[in-house]
Amino acid sequence: MKSLRSLLALAGTLVICAASWAQTAYPSKPIRMIVPFPPGGGSDTVARAVVARLSESWRVPVLVDNKPGGNTLIAAEAAAKAPADGYTLFVAIDSTLAMNQSLYAKLPYDPIQSFAPVTLAVSMPMVLAVNPQVSAHNVKELLALAKQQDGKLAYAHGALPAQVAGEVFKVNAATSMLAVPYKGGAPAMTDVVGGTVPIIFDALGPAMPFIKSGKVRALAVTSKVRSAQLPDVPTLGEAGVSGIDLETWIGFVVPAGVDKAIVAKLNTELVRILNLREVREQFGGMGMGVVASTPEQFSQIIKDDAVKFGRIIKAAGILLD
């Protein structure tokens, strides 16, 4: 009997040790970070800044996997169906987790149930910008130009938040323009710089280098207050189009079911990286504000924004499916 108790105690100790070893062993193989846009956009920029430092500190390869298309649905489905082992991260934006449920009748994932939030990363306003050859130098002149062209004046958009911003702008400005969709902000901006499409709604972060270089001209930002990076550019409210207060965000999630200890370890390391001075300066120079959070805070932001954006989308009458 004593021998049996000893064996049971030994077995229990081995189980505890094995569990402890499994926890401390993470990560022990390459990590994949899925990005729902092509290289060069805001989400990709954030991912690559984090990947380099995460790989260095954890001494395992961390690989960016760009899966553009379908308003982030393709990447989101791939991330939701990935093994819940902590080796797949998803760079999610607000449309993926807080807008799509109001825009599509059916989704290949559940914005709340399919993912475990890790941390919010950055937030930023969107910007309305034009090719320098466009005759409009402010929003008032742009609206006059749109009226002259009778709904044929085109604007490019990549990420869904930019599309929502464009649709809300049209409703609130009582104007008509032609939306031209792209798989991401980078190819959309390429065509605006090249003159293929005259106007763009884009997140401020990836648009900043083009604004600074004069390749596009910023007319207004979508936030309630002006951006510190563009102090001379008015908000849409200041430019005469009231009722628009939109900021977009980027965050990190993992498939639902990942061990809470792994989520906590990821949160600690990602928050550390996001708060590095050089990272904050890099993102700040691009118009992105670092807003590293706890998983619980990020979860609440997702839920609150789903209500907020649902109300905006319904008021604007936007439906994609």
Secondary structure, DSSP 8 states (H G I E B T S, - for coil): -HHHHHHHHHHHHHHHHHHHHHHHH---S-EEEEESS-TTSHHHHHHHHHHHHHHHHHTS-EEEEE---GGGHHHHHHHHTS-SSSSEEEEEEHIIIIIHHHH-S--SS-TTTSEEEEEEEEEEEEEEEE-TTSS--SHHHHHHHHHHTTT--EEEE-SHHHHHHHHHHHHHHT---EEEE-SSHHHHHHHHHTTSSSEEEEEHHHHHHHHHTTSSEEEEESSSS--TT-TTS-BTTTTT--S---EEEEEEEEETT--HHHHHHHHHHHHHHHTSHHHHHHHHHTT-EE----HHHHHHHHHHHHHHHHHHHHHHT----
